[in-house]
């Protein structure tokens, strides 16, 4: 059975990525981070979940996203590999920040993820920031 745990380490890294890449459309207070354990998946490293509009309206709350990292797949990655995955997941959040997603076909492609990941590395270097 899959178990979910708070992931404050991922939260900190997500906040940094949002700030450095100027993903100003993302509301950090409405993005939650969890680490799951027990997944049988061998291909999925992380996933993003959005709270659909019907849930938002029925519950009277704003759009919310959850970034889930699959411990068995995510944790063994290098720091750069993990950051690339986090950039990828954040890229799924559209500029409207309404609970929907950008899909792989048109926007969240390997090439686009590479561009944004390189920008992240350049920004860290420019600011003299460590990866941690």
C-alpha positions as MATLAB code, in Angstrom:
seq = 'XXXXXXXXXXXXXXXXXXXXXXXXXXXXXXXXXXXXXXXXXXXXXXXXXXXXXXXXXXXXXXXXXXXXXXXXXXXXXXXXXXXXXXXXXXXXXXXXXXXXXXXXXXXXXXXXXXXXXXXXXXXXXXXXXXXX';
ca = [
       0.000    0.000    0.000;
       1.263    3.469   -0.850;
       1.982    5.737    2.095;
       2.351    9.515    1.882;
       4.606   11.737    3.976;
       5.236   15.473    4.135;
       8.288   16.452    2.081;
       9.695   19.702    3.511;
      12.977   19.138    1.638;
      11.092   19.081   -1.659;
       9.022   22.093   -0.589;
      12.214   24.105   -0.048;
      13.579   23.137   -3.443;
      10.271   23.862   -5.195;
      10.183   27.330   -3.626;
      13.724   28.000   -4.845;
      12.954   26.818   -8.376;
       9.782   28.935   -8.545;
      11.743   31.994   -7.437;
      14.843   31.499   -9.590;
      12.957   30.629  -12.771;
      10.412   33.379  -12.132;
       7.467   31.032  -12.382;
       5.374   33.943  -11.117;
       2.123   32.270  -12.167;
       2.695   29.560   -9.541;
       1.320   30.367   -6.093;
       3.762   28.630   -3.720;
       1.234   28.674   -0.887;
      -1.089   26.541   -3.002;
       1.515   23.939   -3.956;
       2.050   21.069   -1.533;
       4.817   18.501   -1.620;
       4.649   14.883   -0.527;
       6.909   11.862   -0.730;
       5.256    8.513   -1.319;
       6.587    5.074   -0.504;
       5.283    1.715   -1.579;
       4.525    2.424   -5.229;
       4.954   -0.527   -7.568;
       5.627    1.819  -10.477;
       9.038    1.534  -12.079;
       8.564    4.307  -14.641;
       7.016    7.164  -12.681;
       9.504    9.306  -10.771;
       7.094   12.036   -9.690;
       3.654   13.299  -10.528;
       1.575   16.384  -10.051;
      -2.030   16.354   -8.893;
      -4.409   19.263   -9.368;
      -7.634   20.006   -7.567;
     -10.208   20.296  -10.339;
     -12.534   23.247  -10.692;
     -15.615   21.376   -9.538;
     -13.862   20.493   -6.258;
     -12.631   24.061   -5.871;
     -16.081   25.527   -6.378;
     -17.890   22.981   -4.234;
     -15.414   23.425   -1.385;
     -14.964   27.174   -1.838;
     -11.183   26.989   -2.122;
      -8.549   28.155   -4.587;
      -6.716   25.959   -7.056;
      -4.232   23.674   -5.360;
      -1.520   21.395   -6.686;
       0.356   18.546   -5.022;
       3.766   17.467   -6.241;
       4.368   13.855   -5.282;
       7.844   12.377   -5.515;
       7.980    8.578   -5.613;
      10.681    7.780   -3.069;
      11.832    4.534   -4.668;
      12.479    6.266   -8.007;
      13.213    9.876   -7.046;
      15.512    9.569   -4.038;
      18.296    7.574   -5.790;
      18.627   10.228   -8.533;
      21.485   12.714   -8.509;
      20.693   16.196   -7.237;
      20.604   17.477  -10.821;
      18.343   14.602  -11.845;
      15.962   15.415   -9.017;
      15.933   19.108   -9.903;
      15.202   18.289  -13.536;
      12.203   16.207  -12.374;
      10.949   19.045  -10.146;
      11.258   21.549  -13.009;
       9.333   19.100  -15.204;
       6.499   18.822  -12.680;
       6.258   22.601  -12.192;
       6.052   23.066  -15.957;
       2.741   21.188  -15.924;
       1.135   24.120  -14.055;
      -0.448   26.503  -16.597;
      -0.279   30.273  -16.343;
      -3.925   30.456  -15.280;
      -3.204   28.446  -12.097;
      -6.760   27.118  -12.019;
      -6.190   23.435  -11.314;
      -5.573   22.311  -14.894;
      -2.433   20.986  -16.552;
      -0.111   21.593  -19.444;
       0.431   18.334  -21.277;
       3.582   16.659  -22.525;
       2.680   16.884  -26.207;
       2.711   20.648  -26.582;
       4.745   22.119  -23.758;
       6.281   19.776  -21.210;
       8.738   18.196  -23.629;
      12.255   16.949  -22.970;
      13.626   19.886  -24.966;
      11.656   22.488  -22.996;
      12.547   20.878  -19.672;
      16.218   20.981  -20.719;
      15.935   24.699  -21.529;
      14.405   25.530  -18.147;
      16.816   23.267  -16.275;
      19.780   25.022  -17.934;
      18.283   28.378  -16.933;
      18.060   27.135  -13.361;
      21.710   26.078  -13.385;
      22.777   29.405  -14.916;
      20.765   31.393  -12.376;
      22.303   29.477   -9.478;
      25.776   30.037  -10.900;
      25.081   33.733  -11.471;
      23.904   34.152   -7.877;
      26.625   31.936   -6.423;
      24.072   29.531   -4.997;
      24.820   25.982   -4.086;
      22.491   23.256   -5.254;
      21.450   22.297   -1.732;
];
